[in-house]
Amino acid sequence: MYVLLVEDHADLAANLGEFLEARGEVVDYAADGLTGLHLASTQAYDAIVLDLGLPGIDGLALCQRLRESATGDVPVLMLTARDTEQHKLAGFEAGADDYLTKPFSLPELHVRLQALVRRARGRPQLLRVEDLVLDLRTHSVRRGDRRLALRPAELRLLEILMRAAPGVVTRRDVERQLWGDEPPESDAALRGHVHALRQAIEAPGLPRLLHTLHSVGYRLGREDA
């Protein structure tokens, strides 16, 4: 299990990480919301353990942004010292899958994480737009009978567009989901990724799927959708 731990309390983060790693899990750490958002946006985690009170972006806002992004189906276990019903409801409304109040049992947290990951792995893992298919488990992409080779950035861009299809994703949202709150100053990087993705998924004789809406964003789907 590959876990992202977003916790600003250094001692608690160390204890939690050591406990999980001793049980064979792989753990990445973030001590603030911005770092957590960046890691969650660039790595494929099985689960995220998220503290509610964080510097930069608090846990509620971070969870909401994760749910709006291409990583929106990653299970989130929220940690907090706030144990009122109001705070718990706010956590679930923000998109948390489970909730533990501090202090908590480390074995219980581990068991809850395992249960969340089992449920998540039972969800559909194929994204499909027309004859274009992305397997989220293997990161393999096919269009019809042809297997496509994509670099990580183009694969991530494709997932973002497929999850939103046939809707439009604005340039700003694409940049945020690719690079977090620190996108490149120039739009050349994004245009380069879009061009590379278009070259990979389209071929003569096949319907065009990737559309640019100038000054707006991008859409994946049939021309007339």
N, C-alpha and C positions, 0 to 999 in steps of 0.2 A: 504494500500500500504506500503510495506516494502522497505525503501530507504537507500542506502549507500551514504553518503555525504563525498567526499574526497576534502578537502579544507584547505589550510594552514593558511588562514587569519582568526584568531580566532573570531573577531567581526562579520564578514560576515557569518561564519559557525553558530554562535550562532543565528543570526537573521533569517537565512534560516531555521535552525532546529526548532526554536520556531514557525515560521510561518507555517511550514508543520505539526508540532505536534498539533498546535491549530486547524487544519483541519482534525484531526483524523489519520494522517499518523504516522508510526513508523520509527524513523531515527537512524541510526548508524553513528558515526563520525570517520574519519581518517584525521590526519593532515599531512601525508606524503604518498608518493607513495608506499613504502614497506608495511606499515600498511594497506593501501587500498587494495593492492594485496592480502594480507593474508585474510582480511575479505571477499573480493569478492570470494576467493577460498574456503572458509569454510562455508559461509552462503548462503541461497537461497533468494536473493533480487529480488524485482519486477523491480527496476530501480536503476541506479547509476548516481549521479550528480558528475561530475569530473572536477576539476580545471585543466587548462593546465599547469600552472607553479607550480610545486610541488618539494619539496626536496626529495632526495632519488631516486625516479624514476619519471620523468616528466609525464604529462598527456598523451602525445602522445604514449610514450613507454608503459605506463600502459594499455592504451586502446588496443594497439596491442597485448599485452600479454593476456589480457582478451579474445580477439577474437580468440586466438589460444588455449584457454583452454576449459574445459568442461562447463564453465559458459559463453561461447561465445555468447549466444543468449540473454543475459540480455540487455535491452535498456540502452544506455549511452547518457546522455545529458551533453555536454561539456561546461564549463564556461571559459571565458578568457577575458583579457583586450585587447588582440590583435585582431583588427577588420579588418585587410586587407583580401582581397580575398585569398591571398596565405596562410595565417594562417587558414582560414576557410576550404580551400581545403585540407590542411594537416590534419586537424581534421577529416574530413569525410573519407579521405584515410586511416587514422589509425583505422577507424571502428566506429566513433561516429554516432549516429542516429539523433542527433539534436545539435544545437549550439546557445549559447546566449553570447553576449558580455556585459561586465561590463561597466557601471551600467545597471541593468535590473530590470524589474518589478517582484516582488515576485508573484503576482497573475498570471502573464503570465508564469512564470516558472512552477507553479503548474499545470496550464492547459496543458502546453506542456508535462509534466510528465504523466498526466492522459491519454493524447492521445497516447503517446508512449506505455504505459502499455496496453491500450485497443488493440492496433495493435499487440503487442507481444502475448497477450492471445489468439489471433485468429490463431496463428501458430500451426502446429501439435505438440502435446505434448506426442506422443508415440515414443519410440525408439524400433526397432525390429531387432534382429539378429536371423535368422532361427526361432525356436519356442520360443525364449526367448524375453519377452516383458517388458519394463520398462515404467511406466506411470509417467512422470515428474510432473504431478499435484498432484498426491496422494502418490508418491514415492513407489508405489506397484510394485512388480516384479512377473512375472509368467513364468514358463516354461511349455508349453503345458497347461494342466488343473491344474497344481500344483502351488499353491501360495508359494513364497519363503520369508522367514524372513531374512533380512540382517541388520547388524549394520550400522550406518552412514558411517563409513570409507569404508566398502565393497560396500555400495550403491554408494558412490562417485566414487570408483574405477571402478565399473561396468559402470557408466555413461561415464567416460572417455574412456573406451575401446569400448563401443557401438557407441559413436560418431565417433570414428576413424575407426570402422570395415568396411571392413575386413583388413584394414591397420595395420601396426605395430606401437605401441607406445613405444618409448625408455624408459628404466628405469629412465633416467634423467628427461624426460618429465612427467612421472607418478609421480615421487617424487615432482617435482615443482608444479604440479597441486594439489597434495594432501597437501603439507606442505609449499608452497611458497618458499622463498629463505632460509629457515632454516630447511632443511630435517634432520632426525635423522642421527647421525654419523654412526650408523650401518645399514646394509641393512636388519636386522632381522625384523624390523617393516613392511617393504614392503612385504617381503617374507611371513610374517604371514598373512597379509591382502589378498594376492594372494591365499594362501592356503585355507583360510576361504571362499573366494569367490568361488573357485573351488569346495570345498566340498558342497556349497549351491546349485550351479547351475547344477552340474552334478550328474548323477545317473546311476546305472547299466542298460544296454540296450539302453541308449540314446547316440547319437553321441557326442563326446567330442568337446567342444566349446572353452575353454580357453587354449591357447597354450603359452608356455614359449620358447622364442628364446634365448638360453643361450648367455650371454655377450651382448645381444642386447636389448631385451625388451619383450613385451607381445602383443598377438593378439587374437581377438575374432572372431570366425567364423568356418566354416567347415574345416576339416583337409586338404582338397584338394583345398581350396579357394585361 
